[in-house]
Amino acid sequence: MDFKKLKTARLKAKLKVAEVAFRLNVSTQTIYNWENGFYYPNSRMLEKLAKIYCKPIQYFFGSSFGINVGEEIEKKKGVKK
């Protein structure tokens, strides 16, 4: 998970940490911890964050999330097409 994208999404949504914390019923410290990579939100919170920020959940996993897993395995094994 790319924790930097949590903050980027919040800023793009023009939301303050306190607003997000209120919507999720968590402390502002929890949001700061997620955004700074000290802890990660669980799947339920991640779903809620995605809805609040109007982003698909995959957005928070960086560009590599969409890569075909089969292709990645072949690369690691050294299989060439």
N, C-alpha and C positions, 0 to 999 in steps of 0.2 A: 504494500500500500504506500502511496506517495503522500506523506503527511503534509507536504507543502501545498498540495492541491486543495486541502481543506481550507486553508487560509485564503488562497487565491479565489476559491469559489465564494467564500463569505464576502470578501471585498468586492467581487464583481456583482454580488447580489445587493451590495450597499447595506449590509447588516452589521451591527455592532456585536461584539462578543456577548454582551449582556442580553441582547435580543434573542440570539440563537440559544443561549443557555436557558432563558425563560421558556422558549417554545419547546425545548426538550426536557424541561424540568430537571436540569443539572446545574452545577455551579459554573461560574465563569472560569474558575481554575481548571475544571474538567475540559472546557473548550480549549484553553491555552495549552493544556497538556497534550491534547490530540493534535493541535496545530504545530506543536514543537516536537512531536515524535516521541514524547515520554511514554505515552500510552496510546492505544488505538481504540476507536469506538467499536462496540460489538456490532453484529450484523443488524440488529434491530435499530440501533442508533444510526448506523450507516444508511439504512433505508430512509429514515426520517430526515437525515441531512441531505440526502439526494433530492428528496421532495422539496425541502425548504429552499435549496439552492437551484432547483430546476435542472438537475444534472442526472444523467444515468449513473448507476452505481459504478460502472466500469471506468468512469472518468477519474475516480479516486485511485485507481490502480496504475495509472500512467499509460504510456503508449504501448508498452510491451504486453499489456493485458489482452489486446486483440489479436496477438500473433497466433497463428495456427500451431497448436501444441505438437501435432505430428511433425511439422517442419522443424520445430525446435529440437525434438528428439533426434531427427535425422542429422541435424547439424552437429549435435553432441557426439553422435556415433561416427561422424565423418562420412555419412552417406551422401553421394553426389547424384544430382539428377541429370 
